[in-house]
Amino acid sequence: MNKENLINLDLDTITVVDKRSLIRDLIKDGAVQNLTASQTKAINGYECDTIINKVKDEYRELLAEAQANESYEDYENNDDEIAEALKALTEKLSNRNNKNTVDSGLLNRIENVEMQIDGTAKHTIKLADEIADLKKVLTSPSVQKNIKTIQAKISGNNPILDEVTKYYSPNNEALANLMLLSPPSFGKSHAIRILGDSYDTFLEHNCSEDIDEIATLTGSVIPDSSGTGFINVDGVLTQAMRDASNGKSVLMFFDEVLRWNENVQAFLLTFLNGFEKEVNGIKEKFYRLTTRKNVNGSLEVIEASAKNLNIISGANLTSALPIEAFWSRFKKSRFDFSIELASKVAKSIIQTYNIDYNNDAILTKNDVDGLASYFALLMSKTREMVTNGTLQYPFDFRLMKSIIEMSDSTTGSILSKVKDEIHNDLCSWNPDSGCILEESKNELDEAINNINKLEAK
């Protein structure tokens, strides 16, 4: 398909299968990069539209630039004719002895040149207006947010994000309510926050066993500043519902959702069931929430379309078992630990930092891959040590980010900070004195030295 045909293509008239086929053609033409043909199988309709529309915008710019250059060349070709006409006119007007009027042929030539100049000017103004409109679109927050999410996905460095985006996209009902299961601090929140950037509103709630958790979700009544009255404060779920009811796209993330007690699990289970409502002759799913706000003597009730409110959760499996009905309400996506997966997630996180890898002489490959591989090996080894009872906790992505952020990567090695920072976080301690056990510290240092030797080979 040529550029003009693609620009004029109405994406609403073709199927998702055709869109994926079109993207594969664009990959062959080099118009779409950082994406392979096989990866298009996992792209939904919304993502296809985002990718194709980005190429259409690029094609519009290229065609506008080509037309501008063509017009400029036409204008340059007229230079000689304009100069000749002006010279002849000047000679006629400056010849005081010539009492004849200017001949009609010369006037016609000047009028033709004038029309060409006027046409070129109008075309240039039109192009300028079109370019200005394109710049507005390309710099709009919604487009920038969507592109960021797509780029993060097609990079292939975040399997968790790949899984999540199969089911979630702004302004569309989620294909399923996901519960992401993984070891602690394994990149679930990192992936969901990237997805959250493409929504108008992203809310994150750290779930608790607190008996007042429902009030935290729906809202509470507190004394006002005067001390003579009360005000209603929205809970996090009420905030999400209020924005969604106003037409905003909202992603609500419940982290550690299995910490909730049975009452809260039962409450959310009822909420997630929702109800059907007819909109323009089509039945759609809606959510309904009763808040703590008094409206004309009754508690406020908010309704929001499931298209506007997407809900996702994350959890670490523990000995506490959830209510079966609550557990079955979610589609589970499990990510068990592996060095390969840990390397990919580490790479996706590391790429968000500006790091000078040349300072890490320990690494065989002084780049993001080398650093990601190093941290993945450290995670694997420390997990083994926790299982064997040598360490209290394993190395994780949260600690990795902390080390990177505390390191001055322009003056020294990030890896030189590892030993300094992880003893207090990972080593076992004496339960009576609280002091770090020396044997735990020594075995951790030995494990780090072995990883350094392995990486240096």
Backbone hydrogen bonds, N-H to C=O, Kabsch-Sander energy under -0.5 kcal/mol:
donor,donor_aa,acceptor,acceptor_aa,energy
6,L,2,N,-2.1
7,I,3,K,-2.5
8,N,4,E,-1.9
9,L,6,L,-1.1
11,L,9,L,-0.8
13,T,10,D,-1.9
14,I,11,L,-1.1
19,K,15,T,-2.2
20,R,16,V,-2.5
21,S,17,V,-2.0
22,L,18,D,-2.5
23,I,19,K,-2.4
24,R,20,R,-2.0
25,D,21,S,-1.7
26,L,22,L,-2.1
27,I,23,I,-2.2
28,K,24,R,-1.9
29,D,25,D,-1.9
30,G,26,L,-0.5
30,G,27,I,-0.9
31,A,26,L,-2.0
32,V,26,L,-1.3
39,Q,36,T,-0.6
40,T,36,T,-0.7
40,T,37,A,-1.0
41,K,38,S,-1.1
42,A,39,Q,-1.4
43,I,40,T,-1.2
48,C,44,N,-2.4
49,D,45,G,-2.3
50,T,46,Y,-1.9
51,I,47,E,-2.3
52,I,48,C,-2.8
53,N,49,D,-2.7
54,K,50,T,-1.5
55,V,51,I,-1.7
56,K,52,I,-2.6
57,D,53,N,-2.2
58,E,54,K,-1.8
59,Y,55,V,-2.7
60,R,56,K,-2.4
61,E,57,D,-1.9
62,L,58,E,-2.1
63,L,59,Y,-2.8
64,A,60,R,-2.5
65,E,61,E,-2.4
66,A,62,L,-2.4
67,Q,63,L,-2.6
68,A,64,A,-2.1
69,N,65,E,-2.3
70,E,66,A,-2.3
71,S,67,Q,-2.4
72,Y,68,A,-2.2
73,E,69,N,-2.3
74,D,70,E,-2.3
75,Y,71,S,-2.2
76,E,72,Y,-2.3
77,N,73,E,-2.1
78,N,74,D,-0.9
78,N,75,Y,-0.6
79,D,76,E,-1.4
82,I,78,N,-2.9
83,A,79,D,-2.8
84,E,80,D,-2.6
85,A,81,E,-2.5
86,L,82,I,-2.7
87,K,83,A,-2.3
88,A,84,E,-2.4
89,L,85,A,-2.4
90,T,86,L,-2.6
91,E,87,K,-2.4
92,K,88,A,-2.1
93,L,89,L,-2.6
94,S,90,T,-2.4
95,N,91,E,-1.0
96,R,94,S,-1.3
98,N,95,N,-1.4
99,K,97,N,-0.8
107,L,103,D,-1.6
108,N,104,S,-2.4
109,R,105,G,-2.0
110,I,106,L,-2.3
111,E,107,L,-2.6
112,N,108,N,-2.3
113,V,109,R,-2.1
114,E,110,I,-2.5
115,M,111,E,-2.2
116,Q,112,N,-2.1
117,I,113,V,-2.5
118,D,114,E,-2.5
119,G,115,M,-2.6
120,T,116,Q,-2.4
121,A,117,I,-2.3
122,K,118,D,-2.4
123,H,119,G,-2.4
124,T,120,T,-2.4
125,I,121,A,-2.4
126,K,122,K,-2.3
127,L,123,H,-2.5
128,A,124,T,-2.5
129,D,125,I,-2.2
130,E,126,K,-2.3
131,I,127,L,-2.7
132,A,128,A,-2.2
133,D,129,D,-2.1
134,L,130,E,-2.4
135,K,131,I,-2.4
136,K,132,A,-1.8
137,V,133,D,-2.0
138,L,134,L,-2.9
139,T,135,K,-1.8
140,S,137,V,-1.2
144,Q,140,S,-2.2
145,K,141,P,-2.5
146,N,142,S,-2.1
147,I,143,V,-2.5
148,K,144,Q,-1.9
149,T,145,K,-1.8
150,I,146,N,-2.4
151,Q,147,I,-2.8
152,A,148,K,-2.1
153,K,149,T,-2.0
154,I,150,I,-2.9
155,S,151,Q,-1.0
156,G,153,K,-1.7
162,D,158,N,-2.2
163,E,159,P,-2.0
164,V,160,I,-2.3
165,T,161,L,-2.5
166,K,163,E,-1.0
167,Y,164,V,-1.7
168,Y,164,V,-1.3
172,N,169,S,-1.2
174,A,306,A,-0.5
175,L,167,Y,-2.0
178,L,176,A,-0.9
179,M,331,K,-2.4
180,L,313,S,-2.7
181,L,333,S,-2.7
182,S,315,A,-1.2
186,F,183,P,-0.6
191,A,187,G,-2.0
192,I,188,K,-2.3
193,R,189,S,-2.4
194,I,190,H,-1.4
195,L,191,A,-1.9
196,G,192,I,-2.5
197,D,193,R,-1.1
197,D,194,I,-0.7
198,S,195,L,-1.8
199,Y,196,G,-1.6
200,D,249,S,-0.7
201,T,249,S,-2.3
203,L,251,L,-2.4
205,H,253,F,-2.9
207,C,205,H,-0.9
207,C,255,D,-2.5
213,E,210,D,-1.5
216,T,212,D,-1.6
217,L,213,E,-1.6
218,T,214,I,-2.9
219,G,215,A,-2.4
220,S,233,V,-2.0
222,I,220,S,-0.5
222,I,231,I,-2.5
224,D,229,G,-2.1
227,G,224,D,-1.1
231,I,222,I,-3.1
233,V,220,S,-3.1
234,D,232,N,-0.5
235,G,218,T,-0.8
236,V,216,T,-1.7
237,L,217,L,-1.2
238,T,217,L,-1.7
239,Q,235,G,-2.3
240,A,236,V,-1.9
241,M,237,L,-2.5
242,R,238,T,-2.8
243,D,239,Q,-2.3
244,A,240,A,-2.3
245,S,241,M,-2.6
246,N,242,R,-0.9
246,N,243,D,-0.5
247,G,244,A,-1.7
248,K,243,D,-2.1
250,V,248,K,-0.5
250,V,308,N,-3.5
251,L,201,T,-2.4
252,M,250,V,-0.5
252,M,310,N,-3.0
253,F,203,L,-3.0
253,F,251,L,-0.6
254,F,252,M,-0.6
254,F,312,I,-2.4
255,D,205,H,-2.8
255,D,253,F,-0.7
256,E,314,G,-0.8
257,V,254,F,-0.6
257,V,314,G,-2.1
259,R,256,E,-1.8
260,W,257,V,-1.2
265,Q,261,N,-2.3
266,A,262,E,-2.4
267,F,263,N,-2.0
268,L,264,V,-2.6
269,L,265,Q,-2.2
270,T,266,A,-2.0
271,F,267,F,-2.0
272,L,268,L,-3.0
273,N,269,L,-1.2
274,G,270,T,-0.8
274,G,271,F,-0.9
275,F,286,F,-2.2
277,K,284,E,-2.7
279,V,282,I,-3.5
282,I,279,V,-1.8
284,E,277,K,-2.9
286,F,275,F,-3.1
287,Y,304,A,-3.1
289,L,302,I,-2.5
291,T,289,L,-0.6
291,T,300,E,-2.5
292,R,218,T,-0.6
295,V,293,K,-0.5
295,V,298,S,-4.1
296,N,294,N,-0.5
298,S,295,V,-1.5
300,E,293,K,-3.0
302,I,289,L,-2.9
304,A,287,Y,-2.1
306,A,285,K,-2.7
308,N,305,S,-1.2
309,L,305,S,-1.4
310,N,250,V,-2.8
310,N,308,N,-0.6
312,I,252,M,-2.6
313,S,178,L,-2.2
314,G,254,F,-2.2
315,A,180,L,-2.5
327,W,323,I,-2.8
328,S,324,E,-2.5
329,R,325,A,-0.8
329,R,326,F,-0.6
330,F,327,W,-1.0
331,K,177,N,-2.5
332,K,330,F,-0.6
333,S,179,M,-2.2
334,R,332,K,-0.5
335,F,181,L,-2.9
342,A,338,S,-2.7
343,S,339,I,-2.4
344,K,340,E,-1.9
345,V,341,L,-2.5
346,A,342,A,-2.7
347,K,343,S,-2.4
348,S,157,N,-0.6
348,S,344,K,-2.1
349,I,345,V,-1.7
350,I,346,A,-2.9
351,Q,347,K,-2.1
352,T,349,I,-1.6
353,Y,350,I,-2.2
355,I,353,Y,-0.9
357,Y,355,I,-0.9
359,N,356,D,-1.1
360,D,357,Y,-1.9
361,A,359,N,-1.3
363,L,360,D,-1.4
366,N,364,T,-0.6
367,D,365,K,-2.2
371,L,367,D,-2.0
372,A,368,V,-2.5
373,S,369,D,-2.4
374,Y,370,G,-2.0
375,F,371,L,-2.2
376,A,372,A,-2.1
377,L,373,S,-2.2
378,L,374,Y,-2.1
379,M,375,F,-2.2
380,S,376,A,-2.4
381,K,377,L,-2.6
382,T,378,L,-2.3
383,R,379,M,-1.9
384,E,380,S,-1.7
385,M,381,K,-1.8
386,V,382,T,-1.9
387,T,383,R,-2.0
388,N,384,E,-1.9
389,G,386,V,-0.9
390,T,385,M,-2.5
391,L,385,M,-1.0
392,Q,426,L,-2.6
393,Y,426,L,-1.5
397,F,185,S,-1.8
400,M,396,D,-1.9
401,K,397,F,-2.6
402,S,398,R,-1.7
403,I,399,L,-2.3
404,I,400,M,-2.2
405,E,401,K,-2.5
406,M,402,S,-1.7
407,S,403,I,-1.0
407,S,404,I,-0.5
409,S,407,S,-1.1
411,T,408,D,-1.6
412,G,408,D,-1.7
417,K,414,I,-1.8
418,V,415,L,-1.1
419,K,415,L,-0.5
421,E,417,K,-1.8
422,I,418,V,-2.0
423,H,419,K,-0.8
426,L,422,I,-2.5
427,C,423,H,-1.9
428,S,390,T,-0.6
430,N,435,C,-3.2
434,G,430,N,-3.0
437,L,428,S,-2.6
441,K,437,L,-2.0
442,N,438,E,-2.6
443,E,439,E,-2.1
444,L,440,S,-1.8
445,D,441,K,-2.3
446,E,442,N,-2.2
447,A,443,E,-2.0
448,I,444,L,-2.2
449,N,445,D,-2.4
450,N,446,E,-2.2
451,I,447,A,-2.0
452,N,448,I,-2.4
453,K,449,N,-2.1
454,L,450,N,-2.2
455,E,451,I,-2.6
456,A,452,N,-1.6
457,K,453,K,-0.7
457,K,454,L,-0.7
